Amino acid sequence: MFFYRFHAFLFVAFLLLTHSFENRLIFLFFLLVLLFLCPALLSLQALLSCPNPDDPQDAQVAGQYKKDHALYVKTAKFWTDTYAQKPKKDNGAEEKIKKVTEQE
């Protein structure tokens, strides 16, 4: 219910606050992105917050989740540590960037 009230509010704000054609185009683009992006993000949030091994997106991972939960957690931790962490600083990269910017 809140979702639809929010969009009605945005439409009223669009009518009241936009005075030029360019501003209306920008606002309409923002509104269209919001209308299509919100449901997709809500669906993704539902998939991530409540894993359902009986209706899997990936059968191999669902099987691992059901049969060997400890291995599943260990694998998930590995993938998180490997790909979802902030990259470590590379002191050599900063020096290379300095050299490139000095050459220009």
N, CA, C and O of each residue as an XYZ file, in Angstrom:
416
protein
N       0.826     -1.191      0.000
C       0.000      0.000      0.000
C       0.876      1.262      0.000
O       0.604      2.225     -0.717
N       1.929      1.229      0.820
C       2.831      2.381      0.888
C       3.468      2.646     -0.471
O       3.669      3.793     -0.869
N       3.781      1.555     -1.176
C       4.444      1.662     -2.468
C       3.641      2.530     -3.432
O       4.206      3.389     -4.108
N       2.326      2.313     -3.501
C       1.488      3.074     -4.417
C       1.273      4.509     -3.942
O       1.198      5.423     -4.763
N       1.176      4.714     -2.653
C       1.049      6.081     -2.128
C       2.302      6.887     -2.452
O       2.225      8.068     -2.790
N       3.454      6.233     -2.344
C       4.709      6.902     -2.628
C       4.762      7.338     -4.088
O       5.212      8.446     -4.379
N       4.315      6.498     -5.005
C       4.327      6.854     -6.415
C       3.312      7.968     -6.713
O       3.563      8.832     -7.553
N       2.187      7.941     -6.032
C       1.218      9.033     -6.203
C       1.830     10.339     -5.726
O       1.650     11.381     -6.356
N       2.546     10.286     -4.622
C       3.228     11.482     -4.112
C       4.242     11.992     -5.126
O       4.335     13.197     -5.363
N       5.001     11.081     -5.724
C       5.989     11.494     -6.721
C       5.329     12.138     -7.931
O       5.853     13.111     -8.473
N       4.201     11.618     -8.357
C       3.514     12.194     -9.505
C       3.014     13.602     -9.202
O       3.121     14.496    -10.041
N       2.464     13.800     -7.999
C       2.008     15.139     -7.596
C       3.191     16.078     -7.507
O       3.103     17.230     -7.932
N       4.302     15.598     -6.958
C       5.511     16.425     -6.876
C       5.991     16.787     -8.274
O       6.455     17.903     -8.507
N       5.880     15.857     -9.190
C       6.253     16.118    -10.582
C       5.424     17.265    -11.156
O       5.964     18.172    -11.789
N       4.128     17.223    -10.935
C       3.264     18.264    -11.492
C       3.511     19.621    -10.849
O       3.452     20.653    -11.517
N       3.785     19.616     -9.557
C       3.936     20.885     -8.852
C       5.320     21.500     -8.973
O       5.448     22.723     -9.041
N       6.353     20.676     -9.002
C       7.713     21.203     -8.881
C       8.453     21.375    -10.202
O       9.456     22.086    -10.255
N       7.988     20.751    -11.247
C       8.719     20.870    -12.507
C       8.094     21.965    -13.363
O       6.898     21.948    -13.652
N       8.915     22.893    -13.751
C       8.422     24.032    -14.516
C       8.853     23.977    -15.976
O       8.167     24.506    -16.850
N       9.977     23.345    -16.237
C      10.456     23.315    -17.614
C      10.329     21.909    -18.199
O      10.192     20.927    -17.469
N      10.375     21.836    -19.497
C      10.243     20.566    -20.201
C      11.399     19.623    -19.857
O      11.196     18.422    -19.683
N      12.622     20.178    -19.760
C      13.789     19.357    -19.448
C      13.676     18.748    -18.064
O      14.003     17.578    -17.871
N      13.210     19.539    -17.091
C      13.048     19.016    -15.738
C      12.001     17.907    -15.701
O      12.145     16.930    -14.966
N      10.955     18.065    -16.492
C       9.921     17.034    -16.529
C      10.467     15.748    -17.141
O      10.135     14.657    -16.678
N      11.288     15.860    -18.161
C      11.880     14.671    -18.760
C      12.793     13.960    -17.771
O      12.753     12.734    -17.660
N      13.605     14.706    -17.062
C      14.493     14.118    -16.062
C      13.679     13.436    -14.977
O      13.992     12.316    -14.573
N      12.646     14.097    -14.508
C      11.813     13.539    -13.454
C      11.083     12.289    -13.941
O      10.985     11.311    -13.200
N      10.571     12.303    -15.167
C       9.892     11.129    -15.713
C      10.860      9.956    -15.865
O      10.502      8.811    -15.590
N      12.077     10.244    -16.300
C      13.087      9.187    -16.389
C      13.346      8.586    -15.020
O      13.405      7.365    -14.879
N      13.501      9.438    -14.004
C      13.715      8.972    -12.634
C      12.534      8.124    -12.171
O      12.729      7.088    -11.536
N      11.331      8.547    -12.478
C      10.132      7.832    -12.055
C      10.038      6.474    -12.752
O       9.677      5.482    -12.120
N      10.354      6.420    -14.032
C      10.324      5.142    -14.740
C      11.365      4.176    -14.201
O      11.086      2.988    -14.041
N      12.550      4.671    -13.920
C      13.584      3.820    -13.330
C      13.106      3.299    -11.983
O      13.288      2.124    -11.665
N      12.503      4.163    -11.206
C      11.999      3.762     -9.899
C      10.901      2.717    -10.016
O      10.864      1.765     -9.236
N      10.020      2.884    -10.968
C       8.918      1.937    -11.140
C       9.401      0.554    -11.562
O       8.814     -0.451    -11.162
N      10.457      0.490    -12.360
C      10.958     -0.797    -12.805
C      12.008     -1.376    -11.868
O      12.142     -2.596    -11.771
N      12.746     -0.529    -11.185
C      13.828     -0.995    -10.333
C      13.331     -1.487     -8.978
O      13.859     -2.468     -8.453
N      12.344     -0.838     -8.409
C      11.845     -1.227     -7.085
C      11.354     -2.670     -7.035
O      11.768     -3.414     -6.145
N      10.486     -3.097     -7.956
C      10.053     -4.499     -7.892
C      11.200     -5.492     -8.092
O      11.218     -6.550     -7.463
N      12.148     -5.161     -8.956
C      13.279     -6.058     -9.174
C      14.127     -6.176     -7.914
O      14.553     -7.274     -7.555
N      14.377     -5.055     -7.238
C      15.165     -5.090     -6.010
C      14.426     -5.803     -4.886
O      15.044     -6.514     -4.093
N      13.107     -5.621     -4.810
C      12.324     -6.333     -3.797
C      12.367     -7.843     -4.041
O      12.465     -8.621     -3.092
N      12.294     -8.252     -5.288
C      12.378     -9.670     -5.622
C      13.747    -10.234     -5.269
O      13.845    -11.332     -4.721
N      14.789     -9.499     -5.577
C      16.140     -9.927     -5.237
C      16.319    -10.019     -3.731
O      16.933    -10.965     -3.237
N      15.795     -9.057     -3.003
C      15.876     -9.084     -1.540
C      15.169    -10.310     -0.983
O      15.671    -10.938     -0.051
N      14.018    -10.660     -1.533
C      13.282    -11.839     -1.069
C      14.078    -13.118     -1.337
O      14.103    -14.023     -0.503
N      14.726    -13.189     -2.501
C      15.532    -14.374     -2.809
C      16.729    -14.507     -1.876
O      17.068    -15.609     -1.444
N      17.365    -13.386     -1.567
C      18.566    -13.435     -0.732
C      18.256    -13.618      0.756
O      19.044    -14.225      1.481
N      17.136    -13.106      1.207
C      16.843    -13.160      2.638
C      16.254    -14.495      3.069
O      16.339    -14.851      4.245
N      15.662    -15.235      2.151
C      15.000    -16.482      2.515
C      15.337    -17.554      1.485
O      14.572    -17.758      0.543
N      16.474    -18.247      1.644
C      16.819    -19.269      0.656
C      15.822    -20.423      0.711
O      15.448    -20.873      1.793
N      15.401    -20.890     -0.432
C      14.435    -21.981     -0.520
C      15.073    -23.123     -1.298
O      15.041    -23.112     -2.528
N      15.652    -24.112     -0.615
C      16.321    -25.194     -1.339
C      15.359    -26.107     -2.092
O      15.794    -26.882     -2.943
N      14.057    -26.033     -1.799
C      13.091    -26.857     -2.521
C      12.718    -26.257     -3.878
O      12.199    -26.967     -4.740
N      12.970    -24.981     -4.079
C      12.726    -24.312     -5.356
C      13.980    -23.504     -5.699
O      13.969    -22.276     -5.622
N      15.061    -24.194     -6.077
C      16.362    -23.522     -6.171
C      16.562    -22.727     -7.449
O      15.968    -23.022     -8.486
N      17.408    -21.719     -7.353
C      17.915    -21.015     -8.523
C      19.116    -21.778     -9.085
O      19.376    -21.742    -10.288
N      19.842    -22.468     -8.205
C      21.001    -23.266     -8.599
C      20.897    -24.614     -7.875
O      21.005    -24.667     -6.650
N      20.688    -25.697     -8.625
C      20.433    -27.010     -8.027
C      21.633    -27.529     -7.247
O      21.457    -28.179     -6.217
N      22.850    -27.257     -7.714
C      24.040    -27.750     -7.034
C      24.177    -27.116     -5.652
O      24.462    -27.805     -4.673
N      23.977    -25.822     -5.578
C      24.080    -25.123     -4.292
C      22.959    -25.564     -3.360
O      23.182    -25.733     -2.161
N      21.757    -25.751     -3.896
C      20.630    -26.194     -3.071
C      20.894    -27.593     -2.515
O      20.577    -27.871     -1.358
N      21.468    -28.469     -3.330
C      21.809    -29.807     -2.846
C      22.843    -29.758     -1.741
O      22.749    -30.488     -0.754
N      23.819    -28.902     -1.909
C      24.838    -28.740     -0.870
C      24.225    -28.166      0.400
O      24.598    -28.569      1.502
N      23.299    -27.240      0.261
C      22.617    -26.632      1.411
C      21.847    -27.692      2.194
O      21.827    -27.663      3.425
N      21.210    -28.632      1.482
C      20.404    -29.664      2.137
C      21.265    -30.784      2.733
O      21.018    -31.226      3.855
N      22.274    -31.242      1.984
C      23.020    -32.436      2.385
C      24.167    -32.144      3.343
O      24.378    -32.888      4.301
N      24.906    -31.072      3.095
C      26.089    -30.768      3.920
C      26.110    -29.268      4.209
O      26.809    -28.506      3.540
N      25.339    -28.859      5.208
C      25.181    -27.438      5.505
C      26.502    -26.792      5.937
O      26.755    -25.628      5.627
N      27.335    -27.539      6.646
C      28.625    -26.986      7.083
C      29.502    -26.643      5.880
O      30.149    -25.596      5.862
N      29.526    -27.518      4.880
C      30.293    -27.238      3.659
C      29.695    -26.060      2.906
O      30.425    -25.252      2.332
N      28.370    -25.957      2.904
C      27.690    -24.827      2.270
C      28.132    -23.507      2.909
O      28.460    -22.553      2.205
N      28.138    -23.456      4.235
C      28.545    -22.236      4.948
C      30.010    -21.922      4.672
O      30.372    -20.762      4.476
N      30.857    -22.957      4.656
C      32.284    -22.754      4.387
C      32.494    -22.215      2.963
O      33.303    -21.310      2.757
N      31.773    -22.766      1.991
C      31.879    -22.300      0.608
C      31.384    -20.871      0.470
O      32.007    -20.058     -0.212
N      30.262    -20.562      1.118
C      29.724    -19.198      1.058
C      30.701    -18.208      1.682
O      30.880    -17.104      1.168
N      31.330    -18.597      2.783
C      32.319    -17.714      3.425
C      33.514    -17.499      2.502
O      34.029    -16.386      2.404
N      33.956    -18.557      1.827
C      35.075    -18.418      0.897
C      34.745    -17.430     -0.220
O      35.534    -16.535     -0.524
N      33.555    -17.604     -0.834
C      33.171    -16.706     -1.929
C      33.025    -15.276     -1.442
O      33.394    -14.338     -2.149
N      32.494    -15.100     -0.243
C      32.341    -13.754      0.312
C      33.697    -13.118      0.571
O      33.926    -11.960      0.221
N      34.599    -13.883      1.187
C      35.933    -13.348      1.473
C      36.705    -13.041      0.197
O      37.468    -12.077      0.144
N      36.505    -13.860     -0.829
C      37.257    -13.687     -2.068
C      36.728    -12.542     -2.921
O      37.511    -11.751     -3.447
N      35.389    -12.444     -3.066
C      34.833    -11.523     -4.048
C      34.002    -10.373     -3.484
O      33.683     -9.440     -4.221
N      33.648    -10.409     -2.218
C      32.778     -9.362     -1.677
C      33.474     -8.526     -0.620
O      32.816     -7.925      0.229
N      34.765     -8.483     -0.660
C      35.535     -7.686      0.292
C      36.158     -6.506     -0.452
O      36.358     -6.549     -1.666
N      36.454     -5.477      0.292
C      37.160     -4.336     -0.290
C      38.565     -4.787     -0.671
O      39.247     -5.428      0.129
N      39.002     -4.462     -1.877
C      40.336     -4.898     -2.291
C      41.423     -4.287     -1.415
O      41.313     -3.158     -0.938
N      42.458     -5.062     -1.227
C      43.584     -4.576     -0.423
C      44.357     -3.536     -1.214
O      44.412     -3.588     -2.443
N      44.953     -2.592     -0.502
C      45.725     -1.540     -1.169
C      46.988     -2.128     -1.781
O      47.667     -2.965     -1.186
N      47.272     -1.668     -2.973
C      48.483     -2.079     -3.676
C      49.357     -0.837     -3.824
O      49.067      0.048     -4.629
N      50.429     -0.784     -3.037
C      51.288      0.406     -3.057
C      51.925      0.618     -4.424
O      52.194      1.759     -4.802
N      52.168     -0.432     -5.158
C      52.752     -0.299     -6.479
C      51.812      0.399     -7.447
O      52.263      1.127     -8.331
N      50.512      0.186     -7.291
C      49.537      0.806     -8.194
C      49.518      2.316     -8.022
O      49.400      3.048     -9.005
N      49.630      2.786     -6.800
C      49.629      4.238     -6.570
C      50.828      4.902     -7.244
O      50.700      5.991     -7.805
N      51.981      4.258     -7.192
C      53.176      4.815     -7.842
C      53.008      4.833     -9.363
O      53.421      5.789    -10.021
N      52.412      3.794     -9.918
C      52.188      3.743    -11.362
C      51.223      4.838    -11.802
O      51.415      5.451    -12.852
N      50.196      5.084    -11.011
C      49.235      6.144    -11.333
C      49.924      7.496    -11.303
O      49.660      8.343    -12.156
N      50.806      7.712    -10.329
C      51.558      8.975    -10.257
C      52.407      9.176    -11.512
O      52.437     10.268    -12.080
N      53.095      8.114    -11.942
C      53.942      8.232    -13.110
C      53.132      8.567    -14.362
O      53.555      9.386    -15.178
N      51.985      7.942    -14.509
C      51.144      8.185    -15.686
C      50.621      9.606    -15.673
O      50.624     10.267    -16.711
N      50.177     10.091    -14.538
C      49.627     11.456    -14.456
C      50.732     12.486    -14.637
O      50.463     13.568    -15.159
N      51.945     12.201    -14.233
C      53.050     13.135    -14.421
C      53.461     13.239    -15.881
O      53.930     14.291    -16.315
N      53.292     12.163    -16.647
C      53.678     12.163    -18.068
C      52.756     13.019    -18.902
O      53.176     13.541    -19.934
N      51.519     13.179    -18.491
C      50.559     13.944    -19.284
C      50.746     15.391    -19.156
O      50.009     16.165    -19.767
